[in-house]
Amino acid sequence: MAFLAISKKDIRMPISDKLIDQLLDGCDSPDDILGEAGLLKQLTKKVAERALEAEMQAHLGYAPNDAAGNNSGNSRNGKTKKAVRSTNGDVELDIPRDRNGSFEPKLVRKGERQLNGFDERIVALYARGMTTRDIQAYLEEAYGVEVSPTFISQVTNEVMDEVKAWQHRPLAKLYPVVYLDCLVVRSRDSGVVQNKSVYLALGINTDGEKELLGLWMAQTEGAKFWLSVMNELKNRGVDDIFIACCDGLKGFPEAIEAVYPKTQVQLCIVHQIRHSMRYVNWKQRKIIAADLKLIYGAATRAAAEQALEEFAEKWDEEHPTISRSWRANWERLSVFFEYPAEIRKAIYTTNAIESLNASLRKITKTRRSFPNDEAIMKVLYLALHQASKKWTMPIRNWKPAMAQFEIMYQDRI
């Protein structure tokens, strides 16, 4: 922006203690700094108006009273007052005008009633799971700014364009591992509060980097729903997935095998263990967990099956449902035994996506329900956007895992 280019040197200079002392001279109470006529509001007004003047100068190409402006074809034409919202409260600014009416300030754009950064503050609060009413109360209490819930909704609604573009963006051709999981939220869509399931797909690309592929919402899951999700990924450029890790999603194995017939489905071991422990008393949990580890921690599939038989002999009389569940799901629980140790650690659990879900639940639990499905998607997208900023490194031990993939699937890479 033009005004930033002109004032960049001043912005980068550290503010001296001497200047702070001068600014605070005569400020005897918090109200002198934070009040309606306080220092922060005055500074906001002065700095904003100085920046606007700098923008005007860059637009015209000459300073006030500069002879270079003679016969230039355009000139200053007074100022107009405009009340705007800022993070330091409502401020009345003198906006410069030009005679041709071609000046469009970037600090406060035409039609806008808030300084740059104000919308971002609202969006940041919304991303933390705060309702429009909560944000309204917070802004009034913290900054003395009165905004309507309608205005807040208008600001956050602009995020939906980003959501739609993100949801349809092109993807990589290959994701060696894709994790899928589900988050249940409550929506008041159509005036009735009901549970809605939001499904997340987290891909690990060939560099070992995490990438959220998309969000999908449905009231019920099944093969038809998952087939539409898989076809969407295909249409967005995903040609192949080596392994899909999930938690017994209904209809998912059939759907992914229809679109990606070479993909193997691995059920989450952690979820299976939790299911096994559901009806085990606390005194027995430690020893049963240790016995289950002999199954999924075995070196080979044959050794794991032997450990499962021994587990059944030991515990079936007291807990028959545990071994029955493992046997029922064994075909998809034991997929990872086909891979070397380097790959096993990456695929036998959905912890990579569960940690992401845990951070999302912290946000969604602050709200009993969302007003509609769109509000759910906005909050989750913003929260995921914040979470992804921390994904700066490949997942642990990815290089040896990828080296094994390249040997095993050299014809698919």
SULSUL-V222338 format. One record per run of one state. SS is the DSSP state (helix for helix, strand for strand, loop for the rest). FROM is the first residue (numbers start at 1). TO is the last residue. If there is no record, write none. Layout:
((SS/FROM/TO) (SS/FROM/TO))
//
This chain:
((loop/1/1) (helix/2/12) (loop/13/16) (helix/17/24) (loop/25/29) (helix/30/34) (loop/35/38) (helix/39/60) (loop/61/66) (helix/67/69) (loop/70/75) (strand/76/86) (loop/87/88) (strand/89/98) (loop/99/113) (strand/114/114) (loop/115/117) (helix/118/127) (loop/128/131) (helix/132/143) (loop/144/148) (helix/149/157) (loop/158/158) (helix/159/167) (loop/168/173) (strand/174/187) (loop/188/188) (helix/189/191) (loop/192/193) (strand/194/204) (loop/205/209) (strand/210/218) (loop/219/222) (helix/223/235) (loop/236/239) (strand/240/246) (loop/247/251) (helix/252/259) (loop/260/263) (strand/264/267) (loop/268/268) (helix/269/277) (loop/278/281) (helix/282/296) (loop/297/300) (helix/301/315) (loop/316/319) (helix/320/328) (loop/329/329) (helix/330/333) (loop/334/334) (helix/335/338) (loop/339/340) (helix/341/347) (loop/348/350) (helix/351/364) (loop/365/369) (strand/370/370) (loop/371/372) (helix/373/388) (loop/389/397) (helix/398/408) (loop/409/413))
//
